[in-house]
Amino acid sequence: MHPSLISASDLHELILQGQRMQVWDCRFDLADPAWGAAQHQQGHVPGAVHRHLDVDLCGPKSGTNGRHPLPDRENWCQRLSRWGLDADELVVVLDQGPGMYAARAWWMLRWAGHSNVRLLDGGWQAWLQSGGPVEQGGVEPASHGEQPYPADRPPLACLATVDDVLRQLGQPGALVVDARAPERFRGETEPLDPVAGHIPGACNLPFTQQLAAEGRWQTPQALEALWRTAVPRSASAPETLILQCGSGVTACHLAFGLHLAGLEGSALYGGSWSEWCADASRPVATGPAGLTHPS
């Protein structure tokens, strides 16, 4: 198994050994934002704390910066300090299974320069299937950090802004990869944002294609083959890829898949489609071929 993944059985063993670590339960439902916290109360990995997408893994919303804007990096590191995270401490992240919310937490930790983070393969469902113990009720986050989390560590993940994306429109240097479902990419439906379509010139790789059975991750070899086929330039120039989705969540899933495949250097467009379409002056494309028109 890739070192950035962890199996349910290996996580259970670390808990039995008393491993010093933080376990983040990132379960969430876009249609019911209170669902994840309620599920956590009903049952979770022993010692796990709930990290809410809208509260813990998000910054202030302006109405034009997307549905799940990132906090600024300094604020994020201050948040990690409040949560008692030490600079080299292991963090295990999980969600209900497919990994999109856990991948958001993984990406944000990497953005802070934190390398010791692993994603539970198969998430909560894998934990239950393995027969792992279940703890109920809330968990008070431990504040055992010996010093403030360092804000000056080099980031291990790259962030692209809306201006970065605008600059690359029509240029050969960068390629936007959209993680949303094909029908949303083509502009046939849009359940979450006011405008349907995609960024002109983008290609579409739905994040679910990175998964195998039961919400588990494909092997690194299979992921590399997927990316080489779907986005050929990922093999030679992964640093030219800008990853995007609806609000900067499932794009992190693409980033994790590239990481597992050994294709490093892509950037996350944090605001993603929900930020892009908030400004009517930005162009919108529809259809599989990207037919462009002013939004």
Protein Blocks (a to p, Z undefined) as FASTA:
>chain_A
ZZkbccfklmmmmmmnopacddddfbdcfklmmlmmmmmmnoccehiacddfklmmcccd
ehlnojbdcddfklmmmmmmmnopafkbccddddfknommmmmmmmmmmmnopabbcdde
hijmlmmmnopacdedjdddddfbfbdcdfkbccfbdcddfklmmmmgopakbccddfbd
fklmnopacfkbmbecddehiacddfklmpcehhiacdfklmmmmmmmmmmmlmmmmmlp
ccddfkopmmmmmmmmmmmnopahiacdfklmmlmmmpmkbccdedjkopacdZZ
